[in-house]
């Protein structure tokens, strides 16, 4: 019986443990947090989570569930972090997953020996004693929302400067002057939430972003998008843009930067509240930052304002500290993995959940886990040379996005799921 290590017990890790065990492998999981759920453990002592008090998922319950364990019918249309953590715990209890995981455990180093087995150094968080174990295969599910990416501007800000990873709730910013940097989901949520209690909240964008409301014509926006997928992409994207502008107007009409890319050129920002906050005068739009000077922020339109706090909602690096960078390093450039899962040059190594879907991550991670388990069991193999297939995949992305380090792992949720299901059908 092959022995498999799984790093991480978030939404991707728990489904990896489940599906590998379904194939008869001996599985041991390692998780830094005190329980399952990973990023959705709002107040875990490890500080791993990047969700905050009011976080709700940005895809709806209708598209955001494991096929082997659907969400309860009573779930909210957009479940909160509390609902989702309960869901992941219920999944783990139902499939008997927790007893196979070391919690409060940090993986320090992973390397292969001369026989190709994985040697893993790990320790419990509250001790310095290092344990060494060997495994036949390694499955990495540690996510990509734990290593903050901070912007680099000239000058120095003398007030409170933080990344959104450290933001938990709005209350500490009461009566403060707050500047939020970014136009993604976290930035818009943080701006709206702090504006309820702050003296002033501004939001700085370096480019225009489409803001997609959570509901369109009585449907959740992902279901609305799903129902329009019969349209060819060259019609569907302009149609989506047209419908958004009909519903809520244009950015430039309320002081936000004009969007110059197609609607999926950046990761979608699903937010129904920022437009209202701007129009109510609660959040002030600002352009990109020119430089810092003490607590004074100079913007590229020539304006300057004082702030007490700057919150950078500027994404995360893809980081795997337990690998030698000569072996695995996805911080820059393309992520060379087939199906965002299988490397060409390292045997018995799988990545689950290392993709950014235009939708929800764990349904795709569940399918990846099933495919990885079949590959390890010898029941599936790729149709051709791995590196050639990876290059072909990289040259034909689901959507063409702007060239930044944040947009190296994007997939169209339903296209990605369909490809994985097709491969699983071949295996069966």
Buried (B, 14 or more C-beta within 10 A) or exposed (E): EBBBBBBBBBBBBBBBBBBBBBBEBEBBBBBBBBBBBBBBBBEBEBEBBBBBBBBBBBBBBBBBBBEBBEBEEEBEBBBBBEBBBBBBBEBBEEBEBBEBBBBBBBBEBBEBEEEEBBBBBBBBEEEEEEBEEEBBBBBBBBBBBBBBBBBEBEBEBEBBBBBBBEBBEBEEBEEBBBBBBBBBBBBBBBBBBBBEBBEBBBBBBBBBBBBBBBBBEEBBBBBBBBEBEEEEEEEBBEEBBEBBBEEBEEBEEEEBBEBEBBBBBBBBBBBBBBBEBBBEEBBBBBBBBBBBBEBBBBBEEEEEBEBBBBBBBBBBBBBBEBBEEEBBEBEEEBBBBBBBBBBBEBEBBBBBBBBBBBBBBBBBBBBBBBBBBBBBBEBBEBEEEBEEBBBEBBEEBBBEBEEEBBBBBBBBBBBBBEBBBEBBEBBE
